[in-house]
């Protein structure tokens, strides 16, 4: 089978039962909203959204998806929710996703990202309706030695900080379940997806460059950068989501061919420094200033991390649609609209149509 084209992928979710963990988070809310636009029957399982300004709340997602509040560390609650949903597709995004928070609370980070992920894998093991599992981890699951070329799916896993190590451990847990249980279910396709740094509207997390910039702008304060020359492979949130949907659809059709691990990130030409990103955002929003923080960095932070996505390009036929400048422009436009009193649902919907013209 050749990889599905985008129109085929988008149509494949219409009327299908889909289960998402972490649908109240940044990426999860975009995915749940997009799947709802595709007429999928979405059930989400996650912690409550963090405040009225969360993307989930601004989109009023609770009114258009089956919203189940719970902690993935609660094995029985997660199992019951998944069983009740009887999903054909499962997307696992729930996580403690912040590196600096992982230093402050390593136990919670490991318990959520490892034990919580194991609970999800075990619930899938016991649910016969699941045909496609996309299990999202992170580009930080690799043992980052800060070389200049991108990490491949076969490169060594590891992690300097608790967050990175927890994502590497989550990958090992997936591998164990895949080989111990999922191979005996030929109709179940299961894969992990590792995405680079994601930007876009609706992210309000602490200690992330875009939300930190927006909060500073709202307060009329300078944007302080603690590690301005760190480089990242920046991509808009819709880029990895398009990859997750493509991967899920392909797994449903040919489970064995598309099983395994997949990198989803921009090319090396899209790498920008944190300073580049902050100054571009301030310029496009039209207010704010950028300054370099004078305090010493307290914890290790990677300066260089990039993915090799040849496998996704050649076997999935997945390529990014927006260059980094377009991703930054869309991100700035989303926040500027909200700061100016715009409607988050309308802005989000418009950007999805811009990214996926096949929907129009």
matplotlib code that plots the C-alpha trace (Angstrom):
import matplotlib.pyplot as plt

x = [0.0, 1.2, 0.9, -2.6, -3.0, -4.2, -7.8, -8.0, -6.6, -9.0, -12.0, -11.0, -11.9, -15.5, -17.9, -15.1, -14.6, -11.4, -9.9, -7.4, -5.4, -4.4, -7.1, -7.1, -3.5, -2.0, -1.5, -4.4, -6.9, -5.8, -6.1, -9.5, -10.9, -9.6, -11.0, -14.3, -14.2, -13.7, -16.9, -15.1, -16.7, -14.1, -13.7, -11.0, -9.4, -7.3, -6.8, -9.0, -8.0, -5.7, -7.9, -10.4, -7.7, -6.6, -7.1, -9.6, -11.7, -11.5, -12.6, -15.5, -14.3, -16.3, -19.5, -18.4, -16.4, -17.0, -14.9, -13.7, -11.6, -9.1, -5.4, -3.7, -1.9, -5.4, -5.2, -8.8, -10.4, -8.4, -9.3, -13.0, -13.0, -11.3, -13.5, -16.6, -15.5, -14.9, -12.4, -11.0, -8.2, -6.2, -3.9, -1.8, -0.7, -1.2, 2.1, 4.1, 5.7, 7.9, 11.7, 12.0, 9.0, 10.6, 13.6, 11.2, 9.0, 10.8, 8.6, 5.4, 7.1, 8.2, 4.9, 2.9, 5.1, 6.1, 3.4, 0.6, 1.8, 2.0, -1.6, -2.7, -0.8, -2.4, -5.9, -5.3, -4.1, -7.5, -9.6, -10.4, -11.9, -8.6, -7.1, -4.7, -2.5, -0.3, 1.7, 3.3, 6.6, 9.1, 12.3, 13.9, 13.7, 17.1, 20.4, 21.3, 25.0, 24.4, 25.8, 24.9, 23.0, 19.5, 18.7, 17.3, 14.7, 17.4, 19.7, 20.2, 17.5, 18.4, 18.0, 20.0, 17.0, 14.0, 11.7, 13.9, 14.7, 10.9, 10.2, 13.0, 11.5, 8.0, 9.5, 11.0, 7.6, 5.9, 8.5, 7.9, 4.1, 4.4, 6.6, 4.9, 1.3, 0.5, 2.3, -0.3, -3.0, -2.4, -5.3, -3.7, -1.2, 0.8, 3.6, 5.4, 5.8, 8.6, 8.1, 10.4, 9.6, 6.0, 4.6, 1.2, -1.8, -3.3, -0.1, 0.1, 2.6, 5.2, 8.9, 8.1, 9.3, 6.1, 3.8, 6.5, 6.7, 2.9, 2.7, 5.4, 3.7, 0.4, 2.1, 4.0, 7.3, 10.4, 10.7, 13.7, 15.6, 17.7, 19.3, 19.0, 21.4, 19.8, 18.5, 15.4, 13.6, 10.5, 7.3, 3.6, 1.4, -0.5, 2.6, 3.0, -0.8, -0.9, 1.7, -0.2, -3.4, -1.5, 0.3, -2.9, -4.7, -1.8, -1.6, -5.3, -4.8, -1.4, -0.6, 2.6, 4.1, 3.7, 4.4, 7.5, 8.8, 8.6, 10.3, 8.1, 10.0, 11.2, 14.3, 17.6, 17.0, 14.1, 16.3, 16.2, 17.6, 15.4, 16.4, 15.3, 11.9, 11.3, 12.2, 10.1, 7.1, 7.4, 7.9, 4.8, 2.6, 3.8, 4.6, 7.1, 10.9, 13.4, 16.3, 18.9, 18.5, 21.5, 20.9, 22.9, 21.0, 20.2, 19.7, 21.1, 19.2, 20.1, 21.5, 21.1, 18.6, 17.4, 15.5, 16.2, 12.8, 13.9, 11.8, 8.6, 9.4, 10.1, 7.7, 4.8, 5.0, 4.8, 6.4, 5.9, 3.7, 4.7, 8.2, 9.3, 8.5, 4.9, 4.7, 5.8, 3.4, 0.5, 1.4, 1.7, -1.6, -3.4, -2.1, -2.6, -6.2, -6.8, -5.0, -7.2, -10.4, -10.9, -12.6, -10.3, -12.6, -12.8, -9.0, -8.2, -10.7, -9.4, -5.8, -6.9, -8.5, -5.4, -3.2, -5.7, -7.2, -8.6, -11.2, -12.8]
y = [0.0, 3.5, 6.0, 7.6, 11.1, 13.9, 13.8, 10.1, 10.4, 13.1, 11.2, 8.1, 9.4, 10.4, 8.6, 6.7, 6.3, 8.0, 8.0, 10.8, 11.0, 14.6, 16.3, 19.3, 20.1, 22.2, 19.6, 17.4, 20.2, 21.0, 17.3, 16.9, 20.0, 18.9, 15.4, 16.9, 18.9, 15.6, 14.3, 11.7, 10.5, 11.8, 10.7, 12.5, 11.5, 14.0, 16.2, 19.2, 22.1, 24.6, 27.7, 29.5, 30.7, 27.1, 26.3, 23.6, 26.1, 28.8, 26.3, 25.1, 21.5, 20.0, 20.7, 18.8, 15.8, 13.2, 14.8, 12.5, 14.0, 11.7, 11.0, 8.4, 7.2, 5.9, 2.6, 1.5, 4.9, 4.9, 1.3, 2.0, 5.1, 3.4, 0.4, 2.5, 4.5, 1.3, 3.2, 2.2, 4.8, 5.8, 8.8, 9.0, 12.5, 12.8, 13.7, 15.9, 17.7, 20.4, 19.9, 22.5, 21.1, 17.7, 19.0, 20.3, 17.2, 14.2, 11.6, 13.0, 13.3, 9.6, 8.3, 10.2, 9.6, 6.0, 4.4, 6.5, 5.4, 1.8, 2.1, 3.3, 0.4, -2.1, -0.7, -1.0, -4.6, -5.4, -3.5, -5.5, -2.7, -0.8, -1.1, 1.9, 3.3, 6.3, 6.7, 10.2, 10.6, 13.3, 14.2, 14.4, 10.6, 10.4, 10.4, 13.9, 14.3, 17.6, 16.5, 18.5, 15.8, 14.6, 11.6, 8.6, 6.2, 3.6, 5.9, 5.4, 6.4, 8.2, 11.5, 13.9, 15.4, 13.6, 14.6, 13.2, 10.1, 9.5, 9.7, 7.3, 4.9, 5.3, 4.2, 1.1, 0.3, 0.6, -1.7, -4.3, -4.2, -4.2, -7.3, -9.1, -8.5, -6.5, -8.8, -11.4, -9.1, -8.8, -6.3, -3.8, -1.3, 0.5, 3.1, 5.8, 9.3, 11.7, 15.3, 18.3, 21.6, 22.6, 26.1, 27.5, 29.3, 28.1, 27.1, 28.7, 26.4, 27.9, 28.1, 27.8, 30.5, 31.5, 31.5, 33.3, 36.0, 36.4, 36.7, 39.3, 41.3, 41.1, 42.6, 45.2, 43.7, 42.7, 39.1, 37.7, 34.9, 32.5, 30.6, 32.8, 30.9, 27.5, 26.1, 24.1, 22.5, 24.7, 23.6, 24.6, 22.3, 21.2, 19.7, 16.8, 16.4, 15.9, 13.2, 11.5, 11.4, 10.0, 7.4, 6.4, 5.9, 3.9, 1.7, 0.9, -0.3, -2.0, -2.6, -4.5, -2.2, 1.0, -0.3, 1.0, 4.5, 7.7, 11.1, 14.0, 17.3, 20.1, 20.1, 21.4, 24.7, 25.4, 25.6, 28.9, 30.2, 31.0, 34.7, 34.5, 33.1, 35.7, 38.7, 37.5, 37.0, 40.4, 42.0, 40.4, 41.1, 44.7, 45.2, 44.0, 43.9, 41.1, 41.1, 38.5, 37.3, 37.8, 35.0, 31.8, 28.7, 26.4, 23.2, 21.6, 22.6, 21.2, 23.7, 21.6, 18.9, 17.8, 14.9, 13.0, 12.4, 10.5, 7.5, 9.5, 11.2, 8.0, 5.5, 7.6, 10.4, 13.0, 16.4, 19.7, 22.1, 25.3, 26.7, 28.1, 31.7, 30.6, 28.7, 31.8, 34.0, 31.7, 31.5, 35.3, 35.8, 33.5, 35.2, 38.7, 37.9, 36.7, 39.7, 41.9, 40.2, 37.8, 34.4, 31.5, 29.0, 31.1, 31.7, 28.0, 26.9, 29.3, 28.2, 24.5, 25.3, 27.2, 24.2, 21.7, 23.2, 19.7, 20.4, 23.2]
z = [0.0, -0.8, 2.0, 2.2, 0.9, 3.2, 1.9, 2.5, 6.0, 7.0, 5.7, 7.5, 10.9, 10.1, 12.4, 14.1, 17.8, 19.0, 22.5, 23.4, 26.6, 27.5, 25.5, 27.9, 27.2, 24.4, 21.6, 22.9, 22.6, 19.0, 18.2, 19.8, 18.1, 14.7, 15.1, 16.1, 12.8, 11.0, 12.6, 14.7, 18.0, 20.4, 24.0, 26.0, 29.3, 31.1, 34.2, 34.4, 32.2, 33.8, 34.1, 32.0, 29.5, 28.6, 24.9, 25.9, 27.8, 25.1, 22.5, 24.8, 23.9, 26.8, 24.8, 21.7, 22.9, 25.6, 28.3, 31.1, 33.9, 35.4, 36.1, 33.9, 37.0, 38.1, 36.3, 36.9, 36.0, 32.8, 31.9, 32.5, 30.4, 27.5, 27.7, 27.8, 24.7, 22.7, 20.4, 17.1, 17.4, 20.5, 20.7, 23.9, 24.7, 28.5, 30.1, 32.5, 29.6, 31.2, 31.7, 34.5, 36.3, 36.1, 38.1, 40.8, 41.0, 39.5, 41.2, 39.7, 36.3, 36.3, 37.7, 35.1, 32.1, 32.8, 35.1, 33.5, 30.1, 31.2, 32.4, 29.0, 27.3, 29.6, 29.0, 25.2, 25.8, 27.4, 24.8, 21.7, 19.7, 19.4, 15.9, 15.9, 18.7, 18.3, 21.5, 21.6, 23.5, 22.7, 20.7, 24.1, 24.5, 22.8, 24.6, 23.5, 23.0, 21.1, 17.8, 14.7, 12.8, 13.6, 15.7, 13.9, 15.3, 15.8, 17.9, 21.6, 24.1, 27.3, 29.2, 31.2, 33.1, 34.7, 31.9, 29.1, 31.0, 31.7, 28.0, 27.2, 29.8, 28.3, 24.9, 26.5, 28.1, 24.7, 23.2, 25.8, 25.4, 21.6, 21.6, 24.5, 23.6, 20.5, 18.1, 18.9, 17.7, 14.0, 13.5, 16.0, 14.7, 17.3, 17.0, 18.9, 17.6, 18.6, 17.7, 18.0, 19.8, 19.0, 18.9, 18.2, 19.8, 23.0, 24.8, 28.3, 30.0, 32.3, 31.2, 27.5, 25.2, 23.5, 26.5, 28.5, 25.8, 25.8, 29.6, 29.6, 26.8, 28.7, 31.8, 29.9, 31.0, 28.9, 27.7, 29.6, 27.9, 30.1, 27.3, 24.2, 21.9, 22.4, 19.1, 18.5, 15.5, 15.8, 14.2, 14.3, 16.4, 13.3, 11.8, 14.2, 14.5, 10.7, 11.2, 14.1, 12.0, 8.9, 11.1, 12.8, 9.5, 8.0, 11.1, 10.7, 7.1, 7.4, 11.1, 10.7, 8.0, 10.0, 13.5, 15.3, 16.1, 13.9, 14.1, 13.1, 12.8, 10.5, 8.4, 9.6, 7.7, 10.1, 13.2, 15.0, 18.3, 21.2, 20.7, 17.0, 18.0, 20.8, 18.7, 15.8, 18.0, 19.6, 16.2, 14.7, 17.7, 17.6, 21.2, 23.9, 24.2, 24.6, 27.1, 28.2, 31.7, 33.9, 36.4, 36.0, 34.6, 37.5, 35.6, 32.5, 29.3, 25.9, 23.4, 20.3, 19.5, 16.0, 14.5, 11.3, 9.7, 6.6, 7.7, 7.9, 4.6, 2.7, 4.2, 5.4, 2.8, 5.6, 5.1, 7.0, 5.2, 7.0, 7.2, 10.5, 9.5, 8.6, 11.9, 13.8, 11.9, 12.6, 16.3, 16.6, 14.8, 17.1, 20.3, 18.8, 18.0, 21.6, 23.1, 21.0, 22.2, 19.4, 19.5, 20.0, 18.3, 15.2, 15.0, 15.7, 13.1, 10.5, 11.0, 10.6, 7.3, 6.2, 7.0, 5.6, 2.5, 1.8, 4.4, 2.5]

ax = plt.figure().add_subplot(projection="3d")
ax.plot(x, y, z, "-o")
ax.set_aspect("equal")
plt.show()
